[in-house]
Amino acid sequence: MSAAKNINISLQIWRQKNSKEKGKMETYKLNDVSTASSFLEMLDQLNEQLVNERKEPIAFDHDCREGICGMCSLYINGRAHGPDTGITTCQLHMRMFNDGDTIVIEPWRSAAFPVIKDLIVDRTSFDRIQQAGGFVSVNTSGNTIDANATPVPKDDADKAFEAAACIGCGACVATCKNGSAMLFVGAKVSQYALLPQGRVEATARVLNMVRQMDEEGFGNCTNTGACEIECPKGISLENIARMNREYLSASLK
């Protein structure tokens, strides 16, 4: 890895006061940005500059800054999470950019993810999909069976863990030309469908989650595959196929 250096960049950032007002792109100059800093640290530096200039800082979402929570989702230079693969925005570093670059930063673009302010979008549609069926009901009467007492084939367990790696960032929706959430929903359906504990409510789960997905206004899947490519956790398209099989089976019961 090359030694860190400072670069000067130009930023074109989407500014929008609230969900009701129209937004626009605004340009900012930022100098002496260390290539060792993260993308969010660069935005922190810009906001410090704006505050010192008595200007409104840029609102953007973040929490863990470790690629776990999915809050920091940004559309950077036409790509979800920016010009790297297998990472979230908070894991993107300024070493991916060059001195004099112009960086375009936008929020997720989807009717189901309305802009709250600047770069922050409302992703509670994902929460409502989860609430529709993304859970396992547990009997707490005292007659519960220890989960480890139920054998699970290793191949199924591995696939369930891979599906459960989804952090709900919404990159799949943002990068899809149709604004489809089927990779997200497919992952959530799969992580339960593959385990015996999830089979009890499998029929109701997939029907309810797909119904809620449609009600939220997400588009349909046309198998472009962009969602899998841009997913920071590498969630496979196989999960969409599994969800479709689960849905067809549940619809025939």
Helices and strands as residue ranges (DSSP letters): E 6-15, E 24-34, H 39-52, E 75-76, E 79-80, G 89-91, G 94-96, E 102-106, E 115-117, E 120-121, H 124-133, G 147-149, H 154-164, H 171-175, H 182-193, H 196-199, H 202-215, H 226-230, H 238-251
